[in-house]
Amino acid sequence: MITGTIIDSTGSYPDEPTDVGVTPIDVTVRNSGGEPSLISQINAEVLFAETLSDCTFGGAGPALVSANYSVKLPTDANTGGTRLGTTSTETRFEVKAGAVDRMVVTIGPEKQQASGSYPVVVAVRLSLVHDNNETLDAGAVSIVSTLDNAEKQVQGKLDPDCAAKNLQVLDKLFAVQSIRSNELERLRAAYARSAE
């Protein structure tokens, strides 16, 4: 879980704090040098991004959530969808000389629906920039960034036609060579069961 803020886009209600379920990405970093190494930037190249339909028909209101992801992916002001391209975020993660350490990265859209269950699925290629401007490719991952919304779909009664359409979107995502999260696999399995 990470913290976030619910924003009423009509301006009728004040912003309020909330918690958002996320899929953490574990990156193992080894420093084989004799000096501490500082990771100063995370780059995320968005290879695929899509907001899936709510197959539980939970409805959506005017409220949006802005979550405190490590890397916030820009959303399009007109469509609300996550934009393709590379996003960079400053960070400060030190790996001691001769040590192996674990860095946890969370990734998601800068804004997403607060109500209904609209899972956002993304594939990103991560790279880490060291203080000496050397870039380390951390590989590509595919995740569900809005974990609570995905869980509502996995546990809920799904409309078969909607599930079939979401399954087609996930088939495109699964064509991207990447490490896939367990949550994403569970979501795809739920759609496959409902679409039969």
TORLUM-549678 format. One record per residue (C-alpha): residue number from 0; y negated, x, z; residue in three letters. Coordinates in pm, 1 decimal. Layout:
BEGIN
+-----+----------+----------+----------+---------+
: num :       c2 :       c1 :       c3 : residuo :
+-----+----------+----------+----------+---------+
: NUM :        Y :        X :        Z :     Ala :
...
+-----+----------+----------+----------+---------+
This chain:
BEGIN
+-----+----------+----------+----------+---------+
: num :       c2 :       c1 :       c3 : residuo :
+-----+----------+----------+----------+---------+
:   0 :      0.0 :      0.0 :      0.0 :     Met :
:   1 :   -355.6 :    104.4 :    -68.3 :     Ile :
:   2 :   -681.2 :    -62.4 :     24.3 :     Thr :
:   3 :   -895.4 :   -258.2 :   -217.7 :     Gly :
:   4 :  -1168.0 :   -519.5 :   -245.7 :     Thr :
:   5 :  -1150.3 :   -878.7 :   -368.9 :     Ile :
:   6 :  -1454.5 :   -950.9 :   -584.3 :     Ile :
:   7 :  -1560.5 :  -1307.2 :   -670.0 :     Asp :
:   8 :  -1690.9 :  -1278.4 :  -1026.5 :     Ser :
:   9 :  -1899.5 :  -1597.9 :   -983.4 :     Thr :
:  10 :  -2095.9 :  -1441.7 :   -696.7 :     Gly :
:  11 :  -2033.0 :  -1748.6 :   -477.1 :     Ser :
:  12 :  -1835.3 :  -1563.2 :   -210.4 :     Tyr :
:  13 :  -1880.3 :  -1220.0 :    -49.6 :     Pro :
:  14 :  -1644.6 :   -933.1 :   -130.2 :     Asp :
:  15 :  -1354.8 :   -900.4 :    111.9 :     Glu :
:  16 :  -1109.5 :   -619.1 :    190.4 :     Pro :
:  17 :   -744.9 :   -648.8 :     90.5 :     Thr :
:  18 :   -426.2 :   -441.7 :     57.9 :     Asp :
:  19 :   -260.0 :   -380.3 :   -279.6 :     Val :
:  20 :    103.8 :   -284.2 :   -334.7 :     Gly :
:  21 :    141.7 :     14.0 :   -566.9 :     Val :
:  22 :    403.8 :    231.5 :   -730.5 :     Thr :
:  23 :    344.5 :    584.3 :   -596.5 :     Pro :
:  24 :    409.6 :    874.4 :   -833.5 :     Ile :
:  25 :    550.4 :   1181.9 :   -658.6 :     Asp :
:  26 :    452.9 :   1512.4 :   -821.2 :     Val :
:  27 :    619.3 :   1825.3 :   -684.3 :     Thr :
:  28 :    400.0 :   2133.8 :   -717.8 :     Val :
:  29 :    518.1 :   2493.4 :   -671.5 :     Arg :
:  30 :    279.4 :   2781.1 :   -613.3 :     Asn :
:  31 :    467.3 :   3103.6 :   -690.8 :     Ser :
:  32 :    150.7 :   3312.6 :   -659.0 :     Gly :
:  33 :     27.6 :   3513.3 :   -362.7 :     Gly :
:  34 :   -290.4 :   3308.6 :   -306.1 :     Glu :
:  35 :   -347.6 :   2939.6 :   -225.3 :     Pro :
:  36 :   -393.3 :   2721.6 :   -532.9 :     Ser :
:  37 :   -629.6 :   2425.5 :   -543.4 :     Leu :
:  38 :   -569.1 :   2127.9 :   -771.7 :     Ile :
:  39 :   -917.3 :   1999.1 :   -845.7 :     Ser :
:  40 :   -859.0 :   1730.3 :  -1111.1 :     Gln :
:  41 :   -599.3 :   1477.2 :  -1224.6 :     Ile :
:  42 :   -595.7 :   1377.0 :  -1592.2 :     Asn :
:  43 :   -416.3 :   1059.2 :  -1698.8 :     Ala :
:  44 :   -371.5 :    994.1 :  -2069.4 :     Glu :
:  45 :   -287.8 :    625.0 :  -2114.1 :     Val :
:  46 :     -6.8 :    600.7 :  -2371.5 :     Leu :
:  47 :     57.1 :    227.6 :  -2323.2 :     Phe :
:  48 :   -105.8 :    -41.9 :  -2112.5 :     Ala :
:  49 :    -58.1 :   -416.7 :  -2101.5 :     Glu :
:  50 :   -117.8 :   -703.7 :  -1861.2 :     Thr :
:  51 :    190.5 :   -926.9 :  -1872.2 :     Leu :
:  52 :    176.2 :  -1305.4 :  -1864.1 :     Ser :
:  53 :    236.1 :  -1491.3 :  -1539.4 :     Asp :
:  54 :    577.3 :  -1648.6 :  -1601.4 :     Cys :
:  55 :    563.3 :  -1824.4 :  -1263.1 :     Thr :
:  56 :    244.2 :  -2006.3 :  -1371.0 :     Phe :
:  57 :     80.1 :  -1927.7 :  -1038.3 :     Gly :
:  58 :   -267.0 :  -1977.3 :  -1183.0 :     Gly :
:  59 :   -571.1 :  -1753.7 :  -1174.1 :     Ala :
:  60 :   -916.2 :  -1796.3 :  -1033.6 :     Gly :
:  61 :  -1236.8 :  -1604.0 :  -1089.9 :     Pro :
:  62 :  -1155.6 :  -1339.4 :   -827.7 :     Ala :
:  63 :  -1074.6 :   -979.9 :   -922.3 :     Leu :
:  64 :   -933.9 :   -692.3 :   -716.7 :     Val :
:  65 :  -1065.7 :   -338.7 :   -727.8 :     Ser :
:  66 :   -802.5 :   -115.6 :   -562.9 :     Ala :
:  67 :   -852.6 :    240.2 :   -439.9 :     Asn :
:  68 :   -607.4 :    408.0 :   -678.6 :     Tyr :
:  69 :   -605.6 :    788.9 :   -700.8 :     Ser :
:  70 :   -677.2 :    737.3 :  -1070.7 :     Val :
:  71 :   -859.2 :    419.4 :  -1175.9 :     Lys :
:  72 :   -798.4 :    331.6 :  -1539.7 :     Leu :
:  73 :  -1101.1 :    177.8 :  -1714.9 :     Pro :
:  74 :  -1069.8 :   -188.6 :  -1811.5 :     Thr :
:  75 :  -1232.9 :   -349.3 :  -2112.9 :     Asp :
:  76 :  -1524.3 :   -572.9 :  -2010.8 :     Ala :
:  77 :  -1442.0 :   -830.4 :  -2281.3 :     Asn :
:  78 :  -1063.5 :   -857.0 :  -2257.0 :     Thr :
:  79 :   -999.9 :   -733.1 :  -1902.2 :     Gly :
:  80 :   -719.6 :   -514.5 :  -2040.0 :     Gly :
:  81 :   -668.7 :   -146.9 :  -1957.6 :     Thr :
:  82 :   -812.6 :     84.0 :  -2222.7 :     Arg :
:  83 :   -618.4 :    362.7 :  -2392.5 :     Leu :
:  84 :   -753.3 :    715.8 :  -2366.6 :     Gly :
:  85 :   -777.4 :    985.7 :  -2102.2 :     Thr :
:  86 :   -927.5 :    936.7 :  -1758.1 :     Thr :
:  87 :  -1007.4 :   1226.4 :  -1525.2 :     Ser :
:  88 :  -1047.1 :   1208.0 :  -1149.3 :     Thr :
:  89 :  -1161.3 :   1481.1 :   -914.6 :     Glu :
:  90 :   -930.5 :   1561.3 :   -625.6 :     Thr :
:  91 :   -872.8 :   1833.8 :   -368.9 :     Arg :
:  92 :   -507.6 :   1923.5 :   -310.5 :     Phe :
:  93 :   -422.3 :   2272.9 :   -189.6 :     Glu :
:  94 :    -81.0 :   2434.2 :   -229.0 :     Val :
:  95 :    -26.9 :   2735.6 :     -4.3 :     Lys :
:  96 :     88.9 :   3067.3 :   -149.4 :     Ala :
:  97 :    464.1 :   3071.7 :   -216.3 :     Gly :
:  98 :    500.0 :   2704.8 :   -115.3 :     Ala :
:  99 :    631.1 :   2384.8 :   -270.5 :     Val :
: 100 :    434.9 :   2069.8 :   -188.3 :     Asp :
: 101 :    443.2 :   1701.4 :   -280.5 :     Arg :
: 102 :    137.7 :   1526.4 :   -420.9 :     Met :
: 103 :    134.1 :   1144.8 :   -434.6 :     Val :
: 104 :    -69.1 :    986.9 :   -715.3 :     Val :
: 105 :   -140.7 :    615.2 :   -757.2 :     Thr :
: 106 :   -260.2 :    475.2 :  -1089.2 :     Ile :
: 107 :   -391.8 :    132.6 :  -1183.6 :     Gly :
: 108 :   -668.6 :    -63.6 :  -1351.1 :     Pro :
: 109 :  -1018.3 :    -49.4 :  -1206.1 :     Glu :
: 110 :  -1009.8 :   -432.7 :  -1196.0 :     Lys :
: 111 :   -721.5 :   -680.4 :  -1201.0 :     Gln :
: 112 :   -657.6 :  -1049.0 :  -1130.4 :     Gln :
: 113 :   -652.6 :  -1136.8 :   -759.6 :     Ala :
: 114 :   -457.1 :  -1460.8 :   -797.3 :     Ser :
: 115 :   -157.5 :  -1549.6 :  -1008.5 :     Gly :
: 116 :     99.6 :  -1281.6 :  -1081.1 :     Ser :
: 117 :     -7.4 :  -1077.6 :  -1380.5 :     Tyr :
: 118 :    178.5 :   -744.5 :  -1363.3 :     Pro :
: 119 :     -1.2 :   -452.0 :  -1525.4 :     Val :
: 120 :    241.2 :   -205.3 :  -1685.0 :     Val :
: 121 :    130.8 :    138.6 :  -1798.6 :     Val :
: 122 :    271.3 :    460.3 :  -1940.1 :     Ala :
: 123 :     61.0 :    767.2 :  -1868.7 :     Val :
: 124 :     91.2 :   1140.4 :  -1925.6 :     Arg :
: 125 :    -32.0 :   1323.5 :  -1617.0 :     Leu :
: 126 :   -176.7 :   1671.1 :  -1601.6 :     Ser :
: 127 :   -317.7 :   1860.5 :  -1307.1 :     Leu :
: 128 :   -609.2 :   2102.4 :  -1334.1 :     Val :
: 129 :   -614.6 :   2404.9 :  -1101.7 :     His :
: 130 :   -930.6 :   2563.7 :   -968.9 :     Asp :
: 131 :   -899.6 :   2838.1 :  -1231.3 :     Asn :
: 132 :   -911.8 :   2571.9 :  -1510.3 :     Asn :
: 133 :   -541.5 :   2612.7 :  -1585.7 :     Glu :
: 134 :   -378.5 :   2279.1 :  -1673.9 :     Thr :
: 135 :    -24.9 :   2188.1 :  -1567.5 :     Leu :
: 136 :    152.1 :   1912.1 :  -1764.1 :     Asp :
: 137 :    323.9 :   1686.8 :  -1506.5 :     Ala :
: 138 :    496.9 :   1470.9 :  -1769.3 :     Gly :
: 139 :    487.0 :   1104.0 :  -1865.8 :     Ala :
: 140 :    566.0 :    813.0 :  -1633.6 :     Val :
: 141 :    590.4 :    437.7 :  -1685.5 :     Ser :
: 142 :    513.3 :    212.6 :  -1389.8 :     Ile :
: 143 :    406.9 :   -129.4 :  -1273.4 :     Val :
: 144 :     71.3 :    -56.3 :  -1114.3 :     Ser :
: 145 :     29.6 :   -399.5 :   -954.3 :     Thr :
: 146 :    347.5 :   -407.6 :   -748.5 :     Leu :
: 147 :    280.1 :   -735.1 :   -561.6 :     Asp :
: 148 :    236.7 :   -921.9 :   -890.6 :     Asn :
: 149 :    559.3 :   -776.3 :  -1028.7 :     Ala :
: 150 :    751.1 :   -872.6 :   -714.5 :     Glu :
: 151 :    634.7 :  -1235.5 :   -748.6 :     Lys :
: 152 :    784.8 :  -1236.8 :  -1098.7 :     Gln :
: 153 :   1111.0 :  -1070.0 :   -987.2 :     Val :
: 154 :   1157.7 :  -1317.9 :   -698.3 :     Gln :
: 155 :   1017.4 :  -1628.7 :   -870.9 :     Gly :
: 156 :   1152.0 :  -1890.7 :  -1107.4 :     Lys :
: 157 :   1043.2 :  -1775.4 :  -1452.6 :     Leu :
: 158 :    969.5 :  -1974.5 :  -1766.2 :     Asp :
: 159 :   1228.6 :  -1854.7 :  -2025.3 :     Pro :
: 160 :    985.0 :  -1846.4 :  -2321.4 :     Asp :
: 161 :    726.2 :  -1653.0 :  -2120.1 :     Cys :
: 162 :    996.1 :  -1413.2 :  -1994.3 :     Ala :
: 163 :   1111.3 :  -1350.9 :  -2352.8 :     Ala :
: 164 :    753.7 :  -1263.7 :  -2459.4 :     Lys :
: 165 :    706.3 :  -1028.3 :  -2163.6 :     Asn :
: 166 :   1043.9 :   -870.6 :  -2242.4 :     Leu :
: 167 :    918.5 :   -789.9 :  -2594.6 :     Gln :
: 168 :    615.6 :   -613.6 :  -2443.2 :     Val :
: 169 :    838.8 :   -415.2 :  -2208.2 :     Leu :
: 170 :   1063.3 :   -315.3 :  -2499.1 :     Asp :
: 171 :    756.8 :   -147.3 :  -2656.0 :     Lys :
: 172 :    678.6 :     25.0 :  -2326.6 :     Leu :
: 173 :   1039.2 :    140.7 :  -2288.0 :     Phe :
: 174 :   1014.3 :    303.2 :  -2633.7 :     Ala :
: 175 :    765.5 :    552.1 :  -2483.5 :     Val :
: 176 :    954.2 :    860.0 :  -2363.1 :     Gln :
: 177 :    880.5 :    877.3 :  -1991.8 :     Ser :
: 178 :   1027.6 :    857.4 :  -1644.2 :     Ile :
: 179 :   1038.2 :    487.1 :  -1551.3 :     Arg :
: 180 :    992.3 :    352.1 :  -1199.0 :     Ser :
: 181 :   1265.0 :    145.4 :  -1032.5 :     Asn :
: 182 :   1016.4 :   -143.4 :   -998.5 :     Glu :
: 183 :    964.8 :   -147.0 :  -1373.6 :     Leu :
: 184 :   1342.1 :   -154.2 :  -1432.2 :     Glu :
: 185 :   1376.6 :   -446.9 :  -1187.1 :     Arg :
: 186 :   1098.3 :   -638.7 :  -1362.2 :     Leu :
: 187 :   1259.8 :   -591.5 :  -1703.1 :     Arg :
: 188 :   1596.5 :   -705.9 :  -1564.1 :     Ala :
: 189 :   1436.2 :  -1023.1 :  -1423.0 :     Ala :
: 190 :   1284.8 :  -1107.5 :  -1762.1 :     Tyr :
: 191 :   1613.3 :  -1035.0 :  -1939.3 :     Ala :
: 192 :   1802.0 :  -1273.1 :  -1705.7 :     Arg :
: 193 :   1548.4 :  -1551.9 :  -1751.8 :     Ser :
: 194 :   1521.3 :  -1509.4 :  -2129.3 :     Ala :
: 195 :   1899.0 :  -1552.5 :  -2187.2 :     Glu :
+-----+----------+----------+----------+---------+
